[in-house]
Amino acid sequence: MRNKLFKVFVLALLAVVLGTSLTQEALAQKKNKIGFLPFTGESRYVLTNDGVIAQLKKEGIDEQNTVFDFRNAEGKKEKVTEITKEFIEKGMDIIVTYGTSAVGGAYKETKDIPIVFGMVYDPVGAGVAKSIERSGTNVTGASNFVAMKSVVQIVRRVASGKKIGVLYTEGERNSVIQFEGLKNTEGELGVTIIGVNVTTPEEVGGATLSLIQQGVDSLFVSGSSVVDKNFNAFVETAIAHRVPTVTHLPDKVEKGVLLSLSADAFTLGELAGKQISQILKGTKPTDIPIEILKNYDITINLKTAKAIGKTIPAGLLKIAKKVIE
């Protein structure tokens, strides 16, 4: 009798243990899975990601109920493809990308898994969305778009802005869109835009010098990853010839560019985080409008200003979000 009762007890205990294990396994299987894919490890992408994670925690989405898989394409388009395929195999619920090359590469690999980008200059021009209001695809996100008209107007506060040189890369849609945006200001603002297409990092220094020799009074650096790989050559050449530089990427000001007009990276991340939450609750990406900030931030490098002999107007310094001294 005792043996029989003992066996019953053991079986009951085993059932409870197995039941608990199965329940825990089931809960683990129900965890949301999010893959994060920045094109590079640049600070603007890090800040955007910080904004995403902060917002997700506010939405109650963290490591307790979600699997976060962080990767880095290291500036290689082929690695974007490789990582995206891994995410597909792992059954990610959402893929979060930072950078035009990252979202473009991910979109080529999947039209089913929702993709949310945290920083893409022109998603429509990049071919991942049909419109800002409704993407018509499995993609949505927050754009760091900055009107090139505003860029010309801000650079005119420290230079004549009559002849602006641009470094861009034809193989990178984001970079081309910015160059084209500047070209479109020629008639309205009476400026001349001269562009040089750089295809390898080794060309950056020579291309910058070429623009200076053509008499440009300022230089705009686009979001070209090719230029970024030899960014010191661009900055050093511009400073040596005392030419003001401007960009829409604030982290480049840390590296010596004179000033930037940009969308706040952390805020873009927060907006993307809200979109991720909506998708996890059942909303389709195409039904979530792409976010574009209306207000821009100004960052100024006074060290560069001193090196090129330029005085930054007090009014501009007053409204700058960040001043590097």
N, C-alpha and C positions, 0 to 999 in steps of 0.2 A: 504493500500500500504506500509505504513511504517512498519507495523507488519510483512508483507511478506518479506520486505527487511531485517528486523532485524533477522528473522528466517533463511534466506539465509546466512546472515553474521555469525550467531551462528553456523550453520551447517558447513560452510567453515572453521571457526576457530577450531571447534571440529575435523574436518578432518585433519587439520594441526597438532594439538596437538597429536591426535591419531597416525597420520603418523610418527611424530617425535618419539613418544614413541615406536612404532613398530620398527622404524629404529634403535633406541638405543638398544632395546631388541635383534634385529637381530645381531647388532654388538657385543653385549655381548656374544651371542651364538656362534659367530665366533671366539671368543678368543681361542688361543691355551691353552691347560691345561697340565701342567707338574707336576708330583708327585715326590717328593724327599724322598729317603728312605735310611738313613745311618743305619748300623747295631748297632752302638753305638754312643755316643757323643764325642768320642775321638778326640783329637786335629788334628790328621792327616786327619780325615774325614771333620772336620770343614774347614781346610785349602783348601782341595780339592774342597769343596763346594764353598768357596770364589772364587776360580779360575774359576769355572763353571759360577757363577753369573757375574763375571767381564767380561768374554768372551761373554756371552750372551748379555750383554749391548752393547758391541762393535758391535755385530751382529744386534743390533736394537731390541733385544728381552727383554722386561721388563714388569713391572706390568701394563703398559698401554695397551698392546696387548696380554698379557699372564697371565693366572691364575697359580700362584705358590702355591703348597700345600706341606708344609714341615712337615715330620713326623720323628719319631725315634723309632727303634725297641727295644732299650734299652738292646741290647745283647740277645734278646730272639727270637729263630727261629720261635716259634709259632706266635709271634707278626708280624714277617715279612710276614707270610701267611695272617694274619688278615688284615694288612694294604694294602697288594697287592690286596686282594679281594675288599677292599673299593675303591681303585684306579680304578679297573676294573668297578665297579658299577658306579663310577663318570664319566666314559668315558675319562680317561686320554689319551692324545695323545702320551705321552712318560713317562716312569718311569725311574728315575735316581737313581742308587744305589751306595752305598759305602761299600765295604767289600764283601768277597767271600760268606759268609752266606746270605747276603742280595740279591745279584744277583742270587744265586742258588735258594733261596726260591721264588723270584719273577718269575724266569724262569719256575719253576714247575707249577705256577698258570696261566701263560699266554704265549702262543706261537704266539700271534697276535700283542699285543701292543709292539712297539719298546722299548727295554731296553738299556740304556746307563750306563755303570759303570764307576765310577771315580777312583776306586782303587781296583783292583783284582790282586793277585800275578800271578796266572796261570789259565787263563780262559779256556784253552783247557783241562787241568787236572781237572778243576772243572766241566767239562761237559756242559758248556754253549756255547762253540764254537768248531767247528771242526778243525779250523786252525786260525792262527793269520792273515793271508792274507785275508781270506774269512770265516766268522763264520759259514755260512750255517744255521743260526738261526735268530731270531729276536733280537739278542744281538750284541752290539759292545761296544767299550769303550777304556779307557787308563789304561794300566797295570803298577803296581809298581814292576814288576819283577826285581830282582837283582840276578845275577849269583852267586851261592854259592861258586864257585871257587874264585871269587873276595873277598868274605867274609873271606875265609880262608887266602887269601894273605894279607888282611888288618890286621887281628888279629895277624898274624905272625910278624908284625912290633912292637908289644908290648908284645908278649908272644911267646913261642916256636911253638905253634900251631901244636904240634905232636899228642895231644890227646884232642879232643874237645867234651864236653858234650852238649847234646841237650834236652830241654824240649819241648815236642810236645803233641798233642792230636789226637788220632786215629779217633775220630768222626768228626774232622774238616779237610777237604781235603787240605785246604791251608797250614795248619800246617804240614801235612804229606808230602806234596810235597817238602817243604823246608828241612825236615829231609832227605828225599830220595835224594834230590839234594846234600846235604852234604855227604851222604854215597857214592855217585857217584864220589866224589873227592878222595876217599881213594887211589885208584890205581895210579892215575896221580900225586897227590901231596904227597903221602906217609904219610897220616895222618890216625889216628884211630878215628872213630866217634862212640860215645856211646850215645844211646838215651834212654830216660825214658818217657813212656806214662803216662800223668797225666789226670785223668778223673774227679777229683773234686778239687776245690780250696784248700781244706784242705790238699791235697797231695803235694802242691807246695814246701813248706819248706823242707819236708823230701826227696822229689825227688832231689832237688838241693843238699842237703847234701850227698845223696847217690852217686851222680856223682862225687862230690869232694872227697869222700872217695875212689872212684875207680881211683883216680890219674889224673883227667883231669887237663890240664893246662889253659883251658879257657872254657867259657860257652856261648852257643848261645841260645837265646830265640826266638822261632818262633812266628808266629801270632796267637797263641792259646788264645782264649777268656777265657778259663779255667784258664790259668796261669795269665792272666791279672786281674782276679777277686781277686787274692791274690799276686799281683806283689811285694808288699813290702817284702814278705817272701823270694822271689827269690833274690832280690837285697841285703837285709840285710844279708842273709846267705852267698852270694858270697863275699860281702865286709868283713864280719867277718873272712873269711878264705883267704882273699887277693887273690881272683881269678878274673882275667880280664873277663869282659862280653862284648858280641857283639850282634848286632841285625841288621835287615834291616828296623827297625822302629825308626825314629829319635825322636819321642815324648817319647820313652822309655829312651833316654839318659837324658832327663829332670828329669826323675824319678830315676836316679842313675846308669843306665847302662853306662859302660865306653865309648863305641863308637858305631857308627852306620854307615852303608854304605847304602844309600837309594836313591830312585827316588824322586824328588822334588814334594811334594803334590800339591802346587799351580799350577805348570806347567801341572801336570796331569789333573787338573780341567779345565785349559784353553783348552787343547786338547779335553777333553770330551765336552766342550761347543761348540767347532767348529763342532763336530759330531752331536750334538743336532740340531744345525742350519741347517746342511745338511739334516737331516731327516725331519725337518719341511718344507724344500723346496722340498721334494719329493723323496729323495734318500733312498733306503732301507738299513737297518742296515747291512745286509749281504754283501752289496756292499761297505761298509766303513771298511777298514782294521783296526784292533786293533792296537793302538799306544803303543810302548814300548820305553822308554827313553834309549839312549845309554850312557849318562854320569851320573855318580852317585855323590851324595853329601856325605861328611863326617862330622859327628857331634861328638864332643869330650867333655867329662865331666872331667875337671881337678880336681874337688873336689873328684871325685871317684878315679882318678889316684893317688892323694895324700893319700887317705884313704887306698889304697891297696899297696902303696909303689912302684908305677910304674912311670917311666919317659917317657913322650911321646916324640918321636923323633921330632926335630925341623922341619924336612922336612914334617912330617905328619901334624904338626900344621899349617904349611904354606899353605897347600892345603885344609885345613878344611874349610867348609862353615860356620860353627858355632862352637864356643868354649865356653863352660860354665865354668865360673870361680867362 
